[in-house]
Amino acid sequence: MNISDDLLVAYVDGELSQAKREEVETYLAQNPEQAERVKQWQANDLALKQAFSLDDVPDVQSELPTAHNDNNRWQQLTRYALAACLLLAIGFGGGLGLSQLPFGDVKYQLRVAAWANEAHEVFATDKNRPGEFDQDSLDVATGWLQKRVGVDVSIPNLESNQLRFVGARLVGQGGLPGALMTYETASAERISVFVQAHSEQLAEVGYWFVPSEDKTTCVWLNQNIAFSVTGDMSNDDLKAIALRVRDSLGLGYQGRNV
């Protein structure tokens, strides 16, 4: 009996008649290697469906300011984000296969991206007062933010990335305190860095790019800390900034086996 991959895919997708389905199942019972392939496809298919299901995505919008609650916009961000996580995940070692994606971590990264995106829009784009602390009060800002956020927050010097620091402030996102640091490009475009402690018990993950309508958020997390960089620039530029931020925060990176 010869069963093509197209027929196996149709079996996984539930598109076969009862007779054809029984024929494929007989073939799989006689070919354990093919059965293992199909089992993996089914697991991937289930993971993908769960990742794209809005029913089990945490209700981030309820944690954001009411004036900015927009269900359609959140759904769009969710779909963009998962597409980005599937297609643009970077772990320094190469691309990730679908079966290797940590979907539980992805959902938390969506939270971080949504919180960072919201804080960016509300505070970082404010031309008059993007932060409670400016360049002249960096030492005070560092101590105050460390105490409130609960992690060793240092305000990164991003001059080598052609970014000028314009302000830092405490923000409350997802019921937890976070630090938001705002920078400005030579053309007065705003870039923000969001840092927050968490207790999600997640594995260390590489850089993930979560696009929205007019900007992209680069998210990184380890077992205790999540940070992100948000702005309207290329993924390469965002990652270069994220690397600088990671070093400034004293966070090591263990390359994932991919």
BELJO-V545043 format. One record per pair of residues at least 6 apart in sequence whose ideal C-beta (glycine too) atoms are under 6 Angstrom apart, sorted by the first residue. I is the first residue (numbers start at 1). J is the second residue. Records with the same first field share a line. If there is no record, write none. Layout:
BEGIN
I: J / J
END
This chain:
BEGIN
1: 27
3: 24 / 27
8: 38
10: 16
11: 24
12: 41 / 42 / 45
28: 34 / 35
44: 98 / 99
47: 103
51: 82 / 103
52: 82
57: 78
58: 111
60: 111 / 114
61: 69 / 74
63: 174
64: 118
77: 212
80: 211
81: 110 / 113 / 210
84: 209 / 210 / 211
85: 106 / 208
88: 209
89: 96 / 208
90: 206 / 207
91: 206 / 256 / 258
92: 255
93: 255 / 258
94: 258
96: 258
105: 202 / 205
108: 200
109: 208 / 219
112: 219 / 226 / 228
113: 210 / 217 / 219
115: 173 / 174
116: 194 / 217 / 228 / 230
117: 212 / 217
119: 171 / 180 / 194
120: 192 / 230
123: 180
124: 130 / 182 / 190 / 192
125: 190
130: 166 / 167 / 182
131: 167 / 168 / 169 / 182
132: 169
133: 141 / 168
134: 167
135: 165
138: 155
141: 168
142: 154 / 155
145: 153 / 179
146: 153
148: 170 / 177
149: 177 / 179
150: 197
151: 197 / 225
153: 179 / 195
154: 248
155: 168 / 181
156: 244 / 245 / 248
158: 183 / 244
161: 241
163: 183 / 191
164: 184
165: 183
166: 182 / 184
167: 182
168: 181
169: 180
170: 177
171: 178 / 180
176: 196
178: 194 / 196
179: 195
180: 192 / 194
181: 193
182: 190 / 192
183: 191
184: 190
191: 231
192: 230
193: 229 / 245
194: 228
195: 227
196: 226
197: 225
198: 226
204: 222 / 254
205: 221
207: 218 / 220 / 239 / 242
208: 219
209: 216 / 218 / 235
210: 217
215: 230 / 231 / 232
217: 228 / 230
218: 229 / 238 / 242
219: 228
220: 227 / 242
229: 238 / 241 / 242
END
